[in-house]
């Protein structure tokens, strides 16, 4: 089945190559379009499973703990994904899909993925990333329930990596004066999440965006970068989507 997808991806890449080139847009490539995800049966099942899992985990939270911090101290999960720098300034979506695709096997090209996603110079609609991941990887990725609180971001990261057992993706708003490594702010950026460690309250991403390449004086952001969990939390919660894909 994956071989068939590779052949189709090659055809998509050829079609993409024959389309007119467009100028690079500013930013990393998160589309501002507000669309609504059409949930698959697996999405609905995962949402129900997440709620059951969260209820079970919540039973271990002391009555005096109002933020749920005690429940997330200790667990950790690490995946290691290959780094794929985005080939255009607005291709963080295709590069994220390619990174996760490469984790599962030989990856499709970013051009084929961009065509599948409908990526334009305005960026990628994050709510199509799960469709692309299912298509190219054959793994049943879904859109998470909307994160309601900052703690919920951490719960969802833990659920995606530890319970669904594969690296995830997020759409974040980056504030350059808050995030380590970044110099500039970015209203939207799609990234792979490959590890968390609540012993140290950190999250590791595999960033496809090299800010120093695309913006003068930019930071060293490309590749495997470990951030304080609070920065990832703020990135998700400051973004209007407030969802993960896992």
C-alpha positions in Angstrom: 0.0 0.0 0.0 2.8 2.4 0.9 4.4 1.6 -2.5 1.3 2.7 -4.2 1.3 6.0 -2.3 4.9 6.5 -3.3 4.0 6.2 -7.0 1.1 8.6 -6.6 3.4 11.0 -4.7 5.8 10.9 -7.6 3.0 11.9 -9.9 2.0 14.7 -7.6 5.6 16.0 -7.4 5.8 16.0 -11.2 2.5 18.0 -11.4 3.8 20.4 -8.8 7.0 20.9 -10.7 5.0 21.9 -13.8 3.1 24.6 -12.0 4.3 28.2 -12.1 6.8 29.2 -9.4 5.6 31.7 -6.8 7.5 34.2 -4.7 8.4 33.2 -1.2 6.0 34.6 1.4 7.1 35.9 4.8 6.7 33.7 7.8 7.0 30.0 8.2 3.9 28.8 6.4 0.9 28.4 8.7 -2.3 29.4 6.8 -4.5 31.9 8.5 -7.6 30.3 7.0 -10.2 29.3 9.5 -11.5 25.9 8.4 -13.4 23.2 10.3 -12.0 19.7 10.5 -14.2 16.9 9.3 -13.6 14.2 11.9 -13.1 10.7 10.8 -14.4 7.8 12.9 -10.9 7.3 14.3 -10.9 11.0 15.3 -14.1 10.6 17.3 -12.8 7.3 18.9 -9.5 9.0 19.8 -11.3 11.9 21.4 -13.4 9.5 23.6 -10.4 7.5 24.5 -8.5 10.6 25.5 -11.3 11.7 27.8 -11.4 8.2 29.4 -7.6 8.2 29.8 -7.6 11.8 31.2 -10.3 10.8 33.8 -8.2 7.8 34.9 -5.1 9.9 35.2 -6.9 12.7 37.1 -7.8 10.2 39.9 -4.1 10.3 40.9 -4.1 14.1 41.3 -4.1 15.2 45.0 -7.1 17.1 46.0 -4.9 20.1 46.8 -3.4 20.2 43.4 -5.6 22.6 41.3 -3.5 22.6 38.1 -2.7 18.9 37.7 1.0 19.5 37.9 1.6 16.5 40.1 0.1 14.1 37.6 2.6 15.1 34.9 5.8 14.9 36.9 7.7 11.8 36.1 6.5 10.3 32.7 8.6 10.8 29.7 8.7 9.5 26.1 11.3 10.0 23.4 11.1 9.4 19.6 13.8 10.5 17.2 12.7 11.8 13.8 15.0 12.6 10.8 15.4 16.4 10.2 14.0 17.8 7.0 14.5 21.6 6.5 11.6 23.2 4.8 12.5 23.9 1.2 10.5 27.1 0.9 9.9 29.8 3.5 6.2 28.8 3.7 6.6 25.0 3.6 6.7 24.2 7.4 3.6 22.0 6.8 5.0 19.9 4.0 8.4 19.6 5.9 6.6 18.5 9.1 4.7 15.8 7.2 7.9 14.7 5.5 9.7 14.5 8.8 7.0 12.3 10.3 6.7 10.3 7.1 10.4 9.6 7.2 10.1 8.3 10.7 7.8 5.5 9.3 9.7 4.8 6.1 11.0 6.3 2.9 9.4 9.8 2.8 7.6 11.6 -0.1 9.0 14.8 -1.5 8.0 18.1 0.0 6.6 19.2 -3.4 4.3 16.1 -3.5 3.2 16.7 0.1 2.7 20.5 -0.6 0.4 19.7 -3.5 -1.6 17.2 -1.5 -2.0 19.7 1.3 -3.0 22.5 -1.0 -0.1 24.6 0.3 0.1 28.1 -1.1 2.3 31.1 -0.4 -0.2 31.8 2.4 0.9 28.5 4.0 -0.7 25.2 4.9 -4.1 24.6 6.5 -3.1 22.7 9.6 -6.4 20.8 9.7 -5.2 19.0 6.5 -2.0 17.7 8.0 -3.7 14.7 9.5 -5.1 13.8 6.1 -1.6 14.0 4.6 -0.1 11.9 7.3 -2.7 9.2 7.0 -2.1 9.2 3.2 1.7 9.2 3.1 2.5 7.2 6.3 -0.4 4.8 6.4 -0.7 5.6 10.2 -4.0 6.6 11.6 -3.2 10.2 12.6 -6.1 12.3 14.0 -6.8 15.9 15.1 -6.9 16.2 18.9 -9.7 17.8 20.9 -9.2 21.5 21.3 -6.9 22.3 24.2 -8.9 24.1 26.8 -6.2 25.0 29.2 -2.4 25.2 29.4 -2.3 21.9 31.4 -4.4 20.3 28.7 -1.5 21.0 26.2 0.8 18.8 28.3 -1.9 16.1 28.8 -2.4 15.9 25.0 1.3 15.7 24.3 1.6 12.9 26.8 -1.4 11.1 25.4 -0.3 11.5 21.8 3.3 10.2 22.3 2.8 7.7 25.2 -0.7 6.3 24.4 -1.0 6.6 20.7 2.7 5.9 20.5 4.1 8.0 17.7 5.5 11.5 17.2 3.0 14.3 16.8 2.5 17.7 15.2 1.5 21.1 16.5 0.6 24.5 15.2 2.1 27.2 17.3 2.4 31.0 17.6 6.0 31.9 18.4 6.9 35.0 20.3 10.5 35.8 19.7 11.0 37.3 23.1 9.6 34.2 24.8 10.9 31.2 22.8 14.5 30.1 23.2 16.5 30.1 19.9 14.0 32.4 18.1 14.7 36.0 17.4 11.6 37.0 15.5 7.9 36.3 16.2 5.8 34.1 13.9 2.1 34.2 14.0 1.8 30.5 13.0 4.3 27.6 12.6 3.7 23.9 12.1 6.2 21.6 13.9 6.8 18.0 14.8 6.8 17.1 18.5 9.1 14.1 19.1 9.7 13.9 22.8 8.6 15.1 26.3 10.1 14.7 29.7 8.1 15.8 32.7 11.0 15.1 35.0 12.5 18.3 33.6 9.3 19.8 32.2 10.7 19.9 28.7 9.4 19.1 25.2 11.6 18.4 22.2 10.6 19.3 18.7 12.3 18.7 15.3 11.9 22.2 13.8 11.9 22.4 10.0 12.4 26.1 10.0 15.9 27.6 10.0 15.2 31.2 11.0 18.9 32.2 10.4 18.5 31.1 6.7 15.2 32.7 6.0 15.5 36.0 8.0 18.6 38.1 8.4 19.9 37.9 12.0 17.5 35.0 12.7 18.2 32.4 15.4 19.5 28.8 15.3 16.2 27.1 15.2 16.6 24.2 12.8 16.4 20.5 13.9 16.2 18.8 17.3 15.5 21.5 19.9 14.5 21.0 23.5 12.3 23.8 25.0 10.8 24.4 28.4 7.3 22.9 28.4 5.9 26.3 29.2 7.1 27.7 25.9 5.4 24.9 23.9 2.3 25.4 26.0 2.2 29.1 25.2 2.8 28.4 21.6 -0.2 26.2 21.3 -2.5 28.3 23.5 -1.6 31.6 21.8 -2.5 30.1 18.4 -6.1 30.2 17.4 -6.2 26.5 16.5 -5.2 25.1 19.9 -5.0 21.6 18.6 -2.4 18.9 18.1 -2.3 16.1 15.5 -1.3 12.7 16.8 
